[in-house]
Protein backbone atom coordinates (compact mmCIF):
# COMPACT_ATOMS: atom_id res chain seq x y z
CA UNK A 1 0.00 0.00 0.00
CA UNK A 2 2.38 2.62 -1.19
CA UNK A 3 1.62 6.25 -1.45
CA UNK A 4 2.29 7.17 -5.03
CA UNK A 5 3.91 6.20 -8.29
CA UNK A 6 3.04 6.42 -11.96
CA UNK A 7 0.30 4.10 -13.30
CA UNK A 8 -1.64 3.38 -16.50
CA UNK A 9 -3.60 6.56 -17.23
CA UNK A 10 -6.90 4.68 -17.53
CA UNK A 11 -6.40 3.19 -14.10
CA UNK A 12 -4.66 6.08 -12.39
CA UNK A 13 -7.68 7.48 -10.57
CA UNK A 14 -8.71 4.09 -9.20
CA UNK A 15 -5.30 2.69 -8.37
CA UNK A 16 -3.35 5.66 -7.05
CA UNK A 17 -5.34 5.48 -3.81
CA UNK A 18 -2.55 3.33 -2.49
CA UNK A 19 0.05 4.25 -5.05
CA UNK A 20 2.56 1.54 -5.83
CA UNK A 21 3.15 0.27 -9.33
CA UNK A 22 4.35 2.47 -12.12
CA UNK A 23 2.41 2.59 -15.37
CA UNK A 24 2.78 -0.04 -18.09
CA UNK A 25 4.39 2.01 -20.82
CA UNK A 26 5.88 1.57 -24.22
CA UNK A 27 9.48 0.44 -24.16
CA UNK A 28 10.70 3.90 -25.16
CA UNK A 29 8.72 5.46 -22.32
CA UNK A 30 10.09 3.01 -19.77
CA UNK A 31 13.61 4.07 -20.68
CA UNK A 32 12.87 7.66 -19.74
CA UNK A 33 13.57 9.08 -16.32
CA UNK A 34 10.49 8.89 -14.04
CA UNK A 35 8.86 12.31 -14.09
CA UNK A 36 7.95 14.26 -10.93
CA UNK A 37 4.52 13.17 -9.71
CA UNK A 38 2.02 15.95 -8.92
CA UNK A 39 0.35 15.69 -5.55
CA UNK A 40 -2.99 16.20 -7.28
CA UNK A 41 -2.58 12.79 -8.91
CA UNK A 42 -2.03 10.99 -5.62
CA UNK A 43 -4.29 10.13 -2.72
CA UNK A 44 -2.30 9.49 0.45
CA UNK A 45 -3.39 6.61 2.62
CA UNK A 46 -1.71 5.20 5.72
CA UNK A 47 -0.44 1.65 5.74
CA UNK A 48 -2.65 -1.11 7.02
CA UNK A 49 -4.96 -3.92 6.04
CA UNK A 50 -7.68 -3.12 3.52
CA UNK A 51 -10.32 -5.64 2.46
CA UNK A 52 -10.23 -4.39 -1.12
CA UNK A 53 -6.47 -4.98 -1.42
CA UNK A 54 -6.34 -8.53 0.00
CA UNK A 55 -6.56 -11.57 -2.29
CA UNK A 56 -9.93 -11.92 -4.01
CA UNK A 57 -10.65 -15.41 -2.70
CA UNK A 58 -8.15 -18.12 -1.72
CA UNK A 59 -4.56 -17.43 -2.87
CA UNK A 60 -3.56 -19.44 -5.96
CA UNK A 61 -0.77 -21.12 -4.01
CA UNK A 62 0.16 -22.16 -0.49
CA UNK A 63 1.73 -18.99 0.91
CA UNK A 64 3.67 -21.03 3.46
CA UNK A 65 5.51 -22.67 0.56
CA UNK A 66 6.74 -19.39 -0.93
CA UNK A 67 10.49 -19.25 -0.47
CA UNK A 68 12.62 -16.25 0.41
CA UNK A 69 14.11 -14.31 -2.46
CA UNK A 70 17.52 -15.73 -3.39
CA UNK A 71 20.14 -12.97 -3.18
CA UNK A 72 22.49 -12.85 -6.14
CA UNK A 73 24.52 -10.15 -7.87
CA UNK A 74 22.46 -8.45 -10.59
CA UNK A 75 23.03 -5.51 -12.92
CA UNK A 76 21.50 -2.35 -11.53
CA UNK A 77 18.52 -0.75 -13.25
CA UNK A 78 19.94 2.66 -14.14
CA UNK A 79 16.56 4.21 -14.93
CA UNK A 80 15.00 3.04 -11.67
CA UNK A 81 17.94 4.40 -9.67
CA UNK A 82 17.81 7.95 -11.00
CA UNK A 83 16.70 10.82 -8.73
CA UNK A 84 12.96 11.48 -8.71
CA UNK A 85 10.40 13.70 -7.00
CA UNK A 86 7.15 12.77 -5.21
CA UNK A 87 4.97 15.15 -3.16
CA UNK A 88 7.55 17.86 -3.84
CA UNK A 89 10.30 15.86 -2.14
CA UNK A 90 13.35 14.77 -4.08
CA UNK A 91 14.68 11.25 -3.56
CA UNK A 92 18.20 10.26 -4.60
CA UNK A 93 18.50 6.46 -4.80
CA UNK A 94 21.75 4.69 -4.08
CA UNK A 95 23.70 3.73 -7.18
CA UNK A 96 25.22 0.62 -5.58
CA UNK A 97 24.78 -1.78 -2.70
CA UNK A 98 25.30 -0.11 0.67
CA UNK A 99 25.35 -1.15 4.30
CA UNK A 100 21.87 -0.30 5.57
CA UNK A 101 20.12 -1.17 8.82
CA UNK A 102 17.06 0.58 10.13
CA UNK A 103 14.08 -0.11 12.36
CA UNK A 104 10.61 1.20 11.64
CA UNK A 105 7.15 0.39 10.33
CA UNK A 106 6.40 -1.58 7.17
CA UNK A 107 3.12 -2.31 5.45
CA UNK A 108 2.10 -4.32 2.40
CA UNK A 109 0.39 -3.75 -0.94
CA UNK A 110 -1.64 -6.32 -2.82
CA UNK A 111 -4.46 -6.92 -5.27
CA UNK A 112 -4.88 -3.33 -6.45
CA UNK A 113 -1.38 -3.48 -7.93
CA UNK A 114 -1.08 -7.18 -8.79
CA UNK A 115 -0.03 -7.42 -12.45
CA UNK A 116 0.86 -3.72 -12.73
CA UNK A 117 4.31 -2.39 -13.56
CA UNK A 118 6.66 -1.62 -10.70
CA UNK A 119 9.10 1.29 -10.74
CA UNK A 120 11.70 -1.06 -12.21
CA UNK A 121 9.40 -1.99 -15.11
CA UNK A 122 8.89 -5.51 -13.78
CA UNK A 123 5.36 -6.79 -13.20
CA UNK A 124 4.27 -6.74 -9.57
CA UNK A 125 3.43 -10.18 -8.14
CA UNK A 126 1.78 -9.99 -4.73
CA UNK A 127 2.68 -13.66 -4.19
CA UNK A 128 6.43 -13.17 -4.71
CA UNK A 129 8.93 -12.06 -2.07
CA UNK A 130 9.49 -8.48 -3.14
CA UNK A 131 9.49 -5.02 -1.62
CA UNK A 132 9.53 -1.29 -2.27
CA UNK A 133 12.00 1.20 -0.80
CA UNK A 134 12.43 4.90 -1.57
CA UNK A 135 16.21 4.88 -2.09
CA UNK A 136 17.84 1.43 -1.89
CA UNK A 137 19.29 0.34 -5.22
CA UNK A 138 17.06 -1.55 -7.65
CA UNK A 139 17.48 -4.45 -7.65
CA UNK A 140 18.87 -5.28 -4.23
CA UNK A 141 18.01 -7.58 -1.35
CA UNK A 142 17.15 -7.01 2.30
CA UNK A 143 16.45 -9.18 5.30
CA UNK A 144 13.40 -8.06 7.26
CA UNK A 145 12.83 -9.17 10.85
CA UNK A 146 9.50 -8.63 12.57
CA UNK A 147 10.51 -7.31 16.00
CA UNK A 148 7.16 -8.34 17.46
CA UNK A 149 7.35 -12.06 16.63
CA UNK A 150 10.98 -12.50 15.39
CA UNK A 151 9.86 -13.90 12.05
CA UNK A 152 12.14 -12.97 9.15
CA UNK A 153 12.04 -12.88 5.36
CA UNK A 154 14.40 -11.97 2.54
CA UNK A 155 12.86 -9.83 -0.18
CA UNK A 156 14.08 -8.38 -3.46
CA UNK A 157 13.69 -4.61 -3.86
CA UNK A 158 12.18 -3.88 -7.28
CA UNK A 159 9.88 -0.93 -6.59
CA UNK A 160 9.85 2.56 -5.07
CA UNK A 161 7.88 3.78 -2.06
CA UNK A 162 6.40 4.24 0.41
CA UNK A 163 6.19 8.03 0.22
CA UNK A 164 4.90 8.34 3.76
CA UNK A 165 6.92 9.49 6.76
CA UNK A 166 5.39 6.79 8.95
CA UNK A 167 6.83 3.81 7.04
CA UNK A 168 10.32 2.82 5.94
CA UNK A 169 9.28 0.35 3.22
CA UNK A 170 6.43 -1.73 1.83
CA UNK A 171 6.42 -5.44 1.01
CA UNK A 172 4.35 -7.86 -1.02
CA UNK A 173 1.38 -9.72 0.43
CA UNK A 174 3.43 -12.95 0.47
CA UNK A 175 6.21 -11.27 2.46
CA UNK A 176 3.66 -9.84 4.90
CA UNK A 177 2.25 -13.34 5.37
CA UNK A 178 5.73 -14.72 6.06
CA UNK A 179 6.39 -11.95 8.56
CA UNK A 180 3.05 -12.46 10.27
CA UNK A 181 1.32 -9.12 9.69
CA UNK A 182 -0.87 -9.76 6.64
CA UNK A 183 -4.00 -9.39 8.78
CA UNK A 184 -2.91 -6.44 10.93
CA UNK A 185 -1.52 -4.59 7.91
CA UNK A 186 1.65 -3.20 9.47
CA UNK A 187 4.49 -4.22 11.78
CA UNK A 188 7.59 -2.87 13.48
CA UNK A 189 10.61 -4.43 11.84
CA UNK A 190 14.34 -4.21 11.30
CA UNK A 191 15.48 -3.92 7.69
CA UNK A 192 19.05 -4.93 6.88
CA UNK A 193 20.62 -4.81 3.43
CA UNK A 194 22.41 -7.83 2.00
CA UNK A 195 25.80 -6.89 0.59
CA UNK A 196 27.60 -9.60 -1.32
CA UNK A 197 31.10 -10.74 -0.45
CA UNK A 198 33.86 -9.65 -2.80
CA UNK A 199 33.81 -11.85 -5.89
CA UNK A 200 35.22 -9.68 -8.66
CA UNK A 201 38.86 -9.04 -9.38
CA UNK A 202 40.27 -5.75 -8.24
CA UNK A 203 39.28 -3.22 -10.91
CA UNK A 204 41.93 -1.68 -13.11
CA UNK A 205 41.07 1.75 -11.76
CA UNK A 206 42.06 0.80 -8.21
CA UNK A 207 45.12 2.83 -7.21
CA UNK A 208 47.45 2.51 -4.28
CA UNK A 209 47.22 4.99 -1.41
CA UNK A 210 50.73 6.19 -2.10
CA UNK A 211 50.14 6.88 -5.80
CA UNK A 212 48.73 10.35 -5.29
CA UNK A 213 48.37 12.79 -2.44
CA UNK A 214 46.57 16.08 -2.00
CA UNK A 215 42.98 17.28 -1.71
CA UNK A 216 40.30 15.03 -3.19
CA UNK A 217 36.53 14.68 -3.23
CA UNK A 218 35.08 11.36 -2.14
CA UNK A 219 31.94 10.47 -4.10
CA UNK A 220 31.25 7.11 -2.45
CA UNK A 221 32.67 4.30 -0.32
CA UNK A 222 31.87 0.62 -0.78
CA UNK A 223 32.65 -2.70 0.85
CA UNK A 224 32.99 -4.36 -2.55
CA UNK A 225 35.29 -3.40 -5.40
CA UNK A 226 32.63 -4.58 -7.86
CA UNK A 227 30.12 -2.13 -6.41
CA UNK A 228 32.67 0.67 -6.46
CA UNK A 229 33.46 -0.11 -10.09
CA UNK A 230 29.76 -0.13 -11.00
CA UNK A 231 29.34 3.29 -9.41
CA UNK A 232 32.53 4.66 -10.98
CA UNK A 233 31.50 3.43 -14.43
CA UNK A 234 28.08 5.05 -14.12
CA UNK A 235 29.27 8.49 -13.05
CA UNK A 236 32.37 8.61 -15.26
CA UNK A 237 30.62 9.85 -18.42
CA UNK A 238 28.73 12.46 -16.40
CA UNK A 239 32.00 13.95 -15.14
CA UNK A 240 33.64 14.40 -18.53
CA UNK A 241 32.28 17.94 -18.85
CA UNK A 242 34.02 18.87 -15.58
CA UNK A 243 37.24 17.17 -16.70
CA UNK A 244 37.16 14.97 -13.62
CA UNK A 245 38.15 11.30 -13.73
CA UNK A 246 36.86 9.11 -10.87
CA UNK A 247 39.34 6.62 -9.47
CA UNK A 248 39.02 3.97 -6.80
CA UNK A 249 41.38 3.57 -3.86
CA UNK A 250 41.39 0.94 -1.14
CA UNK A 251 41.66 2.45 2.32
CA UNK A 252 40.53 1.13 5.69
CA UNK A 253 38.97 -1.90 3.98
CA UNK A 254 36.66 0.26 1.88
CA UNK A 255 36.81 0.96 -1.85
CA UNK A 256 36.53 4.73 -2.11
CA UNK A 257 35.71 6.57 -5.34
CA UNK A 258 37.65 9.85 -5.48
CA UNK A 259 38.15 12.68 -7.96
CA UNK A 260 41.06 15.09 -7.86
CA UNK A 261 43.56 16.19 -6.72
CA UNK A 262 42.58 19.84 -6.39
CA UNK A 263 44.98 22.74 -5.97
CA UNK A 264 43.20 24.08 -2.90
CA UNK A 265 40.23 23.53 -0.62
CA UNK A 266 38.53 26.49 -2.27
CA UNK A 267 38.76 24.81 -5.66
CA UNK A 268 37.52 21.53 -4.16
CA UNK A 269 34.57 23.28 -2.51
CA UNK A 270 33.58 24.83 -5.84
CA UNK A 271 33.47 21.35 -7.34
CA UNK A 272 31.40 20.10 -4.40
CA UNK A 273 28.51 22.31 -5.47
CA UNK A 274 28.88 21.41 -9.14
CA UNK A 275 28.89 17.69 -8.34
CA UNK A 276 25.94 18.05 -6.01
CA UNK A 277 23.90 19.59 -8.82
CA UNK A 278 25.14 17.10 -11.40
CA UNK A 279 24.95 13.83 -9.45
CA UNK A 280 22.53 14.60 -6.65
CA UNK A 281 25.10 13.71 -3.98
CA UNK A 282 27.28 15.87 -1.76
CA UNK A 283 30.94 14.82 -1.99
CA UNK A 284 33.22 14.71 1.03
CA UNK A 285 36.46 16.70 0.97
CA UNK A 286 39.36 14.44 1.97
CA UNK A 287 43.11 14.92 2.24
CA UNK A 288 45.39 12.03 1.27
HELIX and SHEET records of a PDB file:
HELIX    1   1 UNK A    9  UNK A   11  5                                   3    
HELIX    2   2 UNK A   12  UNK A   15  1                                   4    
HELIX    3   3 UNK A   27  UNK A   30  1                                   4    
HELIX    4   4 UNK A   39  UNK A   41  5                                   3    
HELIX    5   5 UNK A   63  UNK A   65  5                                   3    
HELIX    6   6 UNK A  111  UNK A  113  5                                   3    
HELIX    7   7 UNK A  173  UNK A  179  1                                   7    
HELIX    8   8 UNK A  209  UNK A  211  5                                   3    
HELIX    9   9 UNK A  225  UNK A  239  1                                  15    
HELIX   10  10 UNK A  240  UNK A  242  5                                   3    
HELIX   11  11 UNK A  265  UNK A  279  1                                  15    
SHEET    1   A 2 UNK A  84  UNK A  86  0                                        
SHEET    2   A 2 UNK A  89  UNK A  91 -1                                        
SHEET    1   B 7 UNK A 101  UNK A 109  0                                        
SHEET    2   B 7 UNK A 169  UNK A 172  1                                        
SHEET    3   B 7 UNK A 130  UNK A 132 -1                                        
SHEET    4   B 7 UNK A 152  UNK A 159  1                                        
SHEET    5   B 7 UNK A 140  UNK A 146 -1                                        
SHEET    6   B 7 UNK A 186  UNK A 193 -1                                        
SHEET    7   B 7 UNK A 101  UNK A 109 -1                                        
SHEET    1   C 5 UNK A 206  UNK A 207  0                                        
SHEET    2   C 5 UNK A 247  UNK A 251  1                                        
SHEET    3   C 5 UNK A 254  UNK A 262 -1                                        
SHEET    4   C 5 UNK A 215  UNK A 222 -1                                        
SHEET    5   C 5 UNK A 284  UNK A 287 -1                                        
END                                                                             
